[in-house]
Amino acid sequence: MSFLSDEISMWDDYKADYYFARDYPFGVPCDEWTKRDGTKIKISDMTDAHIKNCMRIVGEDDPWYWQFQNELRRRRNEIH
């Protein structure tokens, strides 16, 4: 492998990390949220108030927002 291809590869890795951090500042949405103290909690175990607070933190343009909204909808549908 040549020196130039190593540089390009390292630059591509840096760009990928940058774009990931930019696009997913709170990580990739899943069923567990990492709290401020570093512990994880399942979204299904969070209170409605906790979910709404997290939605305010991440904002509507973050994929987590929709994950939280889907959980609130699921709860609302279970009641009716």
N, C-alpha and C positions, 0 to 999 in steps of 0.2 A: 504494500500500500504506500502510495506516495505521501509526502508531507502535505501537499496541497489538498488532497482528498481528506486527510485527517482534519485539516482546518475547516473545511466545508462541513464535515460531519459534526464537529464541535459547535460550529455556528448554527447548524440546523437543530441540534439538541437545545441550544440556548433559546432559539426562536420558539421551539415547541413548548419549552417550559414557560416562556414569557406569555405566549398566547393562551396556554392552559390557565395560568394564574390570572390573566386578564378576563378570560371568559368564565371561569369558575372560581371566583374569589373565596367561596365558602365550600369548595370541593364539589364533587359530582353528587347530585341528588341520589339518595337511597332511602332506606327505611330507618336509618339512624342519624341523629343530629349530634354533633360534637358541641358540648356546652363550653362556656367560657373557661371553666376550670379544667377542661380536657377530658371530662368523662363523657361517655356516649349514652344517649337515651333514645329509645324507639319513639318514632313520631306517634305511634298509636298509644303510647303511655303518657304523652304530654297532655297537659290541660289545654283547653281551648284558649285561655289567656296566654299561655306560653307560646302556643302556635302563632297566635295573632301578633305577639311581640316579635317573634322571629321573622314573620312576614314583613313587619315594618323595618327590621334591620336589613334584610336582604333586598327589598324592593321588588317591584313587579317585573323588572327585566332580568331577574335571576331565575334559573330553572328551579331552585328550591322553593320559590314562591308558589309555583304551581303544584309542587309536591305537597306543600302545606295546605293549599286550597283544596286539593283532592281529598285530603284526610278530613277536613272540616265538612266537605260535602258528603263523604261516606258516613260520618257521624249523624249528620242531619237526615240522611236517608234511612238510617237504622231506627230513628225515633218515629218516623212517619209510617 
